[in-house]
Amino acid sequence: MSKGKGHIPIRTCICCRARRGRNDLLRLVLDADGMVVPDAGGRKPGRGAYVCRDAGCLSLLHKINRLQRVFRTKRPVALHPDLFGLSAMPEAFNGKAGAASRL
């Protein structure tokens, strides 16, 4: 079965387990320093994890300990400090060029 132009990849939020289109979720990647950073453009290398763009799921990232499992690492995983400021910056979630996409 071929994927046509109307195909939208479905991803699952690691916090609330909601299934949504890839463009409706924020992709997180683990950088070389063990820091979880947002990937608004979806092009950074490495394993990605998806989270809803609402403040509820972003705040759950601190409370739940799924990031080590999702990124398949045994070393501690830290969240980038600007990750929680993204809920107030809609351009970061739209993949448009801006301060958050340069993180």
N, C-alpha and C positions, 0 to 999 in steps of 0.2 A: 504494500500500500504506500503510495507516494504522499509526501507532505506538500500540499498546495500552498498558494500564497496566503490563504486564510488561516493557516495553522498557527496556533498560539500555544507555546510550551506551557505546561502546567507544573507549578512548583508548590512545595508545602512549607508553610511557616514553621520554624523550629520551636516557636513558643506556643502558639495556640493550635497548631496542626491544621490550620485552614488551608484548603487547596485553592490556589488562585493562579491567574496568568502571570507569567514571569515579569511582565511590565508593571504589575500591581504590587510587587514585593520589592524590598530592598535587598540587594546582594551584599553579603559580607564576605571578606576574604581574610586569610591569615597571612601577614607579611613575614619577612625573614626574622624579625625581632620578636615574634610571638604576639604581635599586637593585632587585634581584630579591627579592620578598617572598612569603611563603606566603599562599595564599588558601584557608583551610580551608573557608569557606562557599561558595566558588565563585561569588561575586557581584561581585567587584571588576571595574571596567571595564578594558577593554584586552585585548590578545592574551594568551592563557594558554598555558603549557607544562605538561606533566604528567610527574611523576617518581614512581618507586616509593617507598613509605614506608620501605623498609629502609635501614639505615645504609650498605650497599654502594653503592647508587645515589646517595644523598645525598653520599657522599664523592667520587664520580666527578664531581660538578658542578665541583669545583675543578680536576680533572685534564684534563677535556675542554673544548674551546672551542666548544661548540655553542650557547651561550646567545645570542650575537650573531646567529647565523643564525636561530635559532628565533624571536627577538623582532624580526627584520628591522630591525636598527639597525646603524649604522656606529660609533656612539660606544661607549666601553668600558662593560661591564656589570659591576656589583659585586653580590656576594651579601650579603644581610642577615646580620648577625652571629648573630642568633637562629635562623637557618635550620637550623643543625646541632644546636642544642639540642632540636629538635623530636622527634628519634628517641626521646628519653627521656620525652616528654610525649604519651601516647596520646590525650589529649583534643583535642590540636591536629589530629590526623588524623581524628577522628570528626566534626569540624565542630561540636562542642559549644562553648558559650560558655566562654571561658577566656582566659588571658593571651595565648596564641599567636594566637587568632582576632582579637585587637585590634591586631595588628601592622600 
